[in-house]
């Protein structure tokens, strides 16, 4: 199976306070931009054909990443599902797997990308999720299971108290059957936060009886960078790594 990569990189990073405006994915970490680590993980995991979805300060992201990747543009930041929808025209003729990652998640490894691809192909899944179990899952979407099988993902901002008690979380890396995904991406509904979340596609698959698989990943890999404090912590972790 052929695989292509899709990186969500349109966010501004509003929780960063800086005199110099910059897209979040271009924030420096141990001498490289956050997005550089994500691109390297995809390429190291065997995914060379990569599309970056830009938004805030798109030209800066394009200038940094150069001509080695393709680009799609998200005019307004209305959630991960909306971002993927903006890339749909570039995948119209593609029949294979799509590895989707966030541009501000620098700790994913090439091995994880490779395992996600292998799990997806071996299980014949419509959707394959990277999941991890955290002692404190605050801030992450929770994995709902029924009889041991994935039954959905609920974002924390939309979760009930019972759902917030779930320790298994979605790690922010997905693999989809491309045709399956883009046939359904237009069916997403706006959530309570006014966004279109990619995670709703898991419910589509479960309702249709399509295969949803999951690959457990190291909890240390799922750490995103959303604040200056998290960036400082990531700097220490990256140097230790």
Helices and strands as residue ranges (DSSP letters): E 3-9, G 24-26, E 28-29, E 32-33, H 34-44, E 50-54, H 58-65, G 66-68, E 70-73, H 80-86, G 88-91, E 97-102, H 110-123, E 127-133, E 142-146, E 149-154, G 156-158, H 161-164, E 168-177, H 178-184, G 185-187, H 200-208, E 212-216, G 219-222, H 228-240
